[in-house]
Amino acid sequence: IRAAGVVVVDNLTGVTANGISGGAGCGGGTGTPGTPNYWINPAGGLWSNANNWSARKVPTATDHAIITLGGTYTVTVNSTVTVGSLTLGAGSGVQTLWVQNVTLTVNNDVRNSGVIRLESQAGAFTSALTIVNGLLTNNRVINVGLGSGGARAITGQVCNRCRVDVHQSMTFSGTFYNRSIVDIDTTKQMSL
C-alpha cells in the first residue's frame, strides 16, 4: 500500500497462506506460549526493569510476556529483546507497548488488545517488531508514530482485526491479513 488514506477490507474470506485461514478470524498462530511472566507495575515503566515483572526477571526467549494488568499505562521496550510470546491488553484501561529505538523479536504469537506503538525518538534508530514463528493478532491498535528517529518496520504474519495507524513511513515484510482499517497519513507510506 503506497497511497495515503484509509483502506477498509472486510471480505477476504477464503484466502489462505502458510497454513493460516484467511476467513473472518485469520486462523490461529503456530507458536508455543512459554513460561508466563506478568507485568505487575500499574504505573507502567521500562520493559528492562526486572522489578516490573512477576518472575522478577525480564522475559526471555522462553517466556510468555503478559501485559494484562488493568489501567492506563505505557511499557517502554528500550533495549533489543527476544521473547517467546506476548499478550497485551486488559479489559479495563489502555495498555501501550512502546517499541522505542530498538527491535522487539517475538518467537511465537502476539495477541494485541492494547496499543503497540512503533516510534523512534532519536537519530537513525529503528523501531521494529519481528514475529518469527507465530501470528500477530491485532484486536486494537498498531500505531506507527511520527517521532524524530529512524525507520519503523514489522516483519512476520499479521492479522489486523481493528486498526493500523501509519503516521510515519514504514516497511512490512511477511503476510498481512487485513480485516479492518489501515489509515495512512497523506505523505506517508506502508511498503509491503
Secondary structure, DSSP 4 states (H G I P E B T S, - for coil): --S-EEEE----TT-EETTEE-STT-----S---EEEEB--TT-EETT-GGGBTTSS---TTEEEEE--SSSEEEEE-S-EEESEEEE--SSS-EEEEE-SSEEEESS-EEESSEEEE---STT--EEEEEEEEEEEESSEEEE---SSS-EEEEEEEEESSEEEESS-EEEEEEEEESSEEEE-TT--EE-
